[in-house]
């Protein structure tokens, strides 16, 4: 059974006979065809008793036809896409049509309202649950992406210098990866020095690397359609004991959570395993985000590993474990690994050491 067949089977159990997939990542997941239409339109139309139909910009149609084994229709920029969709779809009169609420903007939603007569229902939860448990093949691809993340952060370590800025190091990481055939990062690489690391989503800039301070690297690499994500915080020179203590506390929290993970515990319990370490030391208010997020074809996927989420952890789930302590004006530390749940525990995709590493400026 294909992923499309499985999706349609589950939709029919909910008395839904038609669906529109609009997220390019979901289309790739279901069909193996990867493309970013940018401002143009790309939809995968699914119908219970008819062939799927992939609708996309004409400039991508030939490539799509070489990948999928069902009808592909391209449209020219000069054409009205909604008129063409109505003309080529074999059926539009569904009672219910499932669409990805988490992906559609208002323009696309209003356009689809001109095509279909039925009520729209949310396809997103079903897609999330399909992608939740990774296959052995998916995990192997993520292990490769994780290995590349380890290589990427090592390039960053090798370029630490007080003469360089945060963006200098980022440029070197991505330049070296491109020379080795890696064309895409999972997200914008972060290198944050000193107090800039005390912002969980700090913005790298022309800040020179500080001596006797901590330096944070947050990066990921996309390979074979799957992503990686990791964070390491290292020492430049000799940071004071307070910074070292905060680092060690964050590491203890991360290791505690990783050791707690196994099938049957809940996402909120995993979050708590890390959070209580930091709270016991009196720094709970400075750990101000969830412990983790799902990972796969997207760098942030379902589910959230956080307080209040009582979802049961299952074998094959993949997510991050990334406690952080951010004390404005003083120090910022985050340590992150993504991994997969096994029968008995949790294995990480990234292997870079986590004891505090020291570098000369």
Buried (B, 14 or more C-beta within 10 A) or exposed (E): EEBBEEBBEBBEEEEBBBBBBBBBBBBBBBBEBBBEBEEBBBBBBBBBEBEBBBBBBEBBBEEBBEBBEEBBBBBEEEEEBBEBBEEEBEEBEBEBBBBBEBBBEEEBEEBBEEBBEBEBBEBBEBBBEBBBBBEEEBBEBBBBBBBBBBBBBBBBBEBBBEEBBBBBBBBBBBEBBEEEEBEEBBBEBBBBBBBBBBEBEBEBEEBBBBBEBBBBBBBBBBBEBBBBBBBBBBBBBEBEEEBBEBBEBBBBBBBBBBEBBBBEBBBBBBBBBBBBBBBEBEBBEBBEBBBBBBBBBBBBBBBBBBEEBEBEBEBBBBBBBBBBBBBEEBBBBBBBBBBBBBEEEBBBBBEBEBEBBEBEB
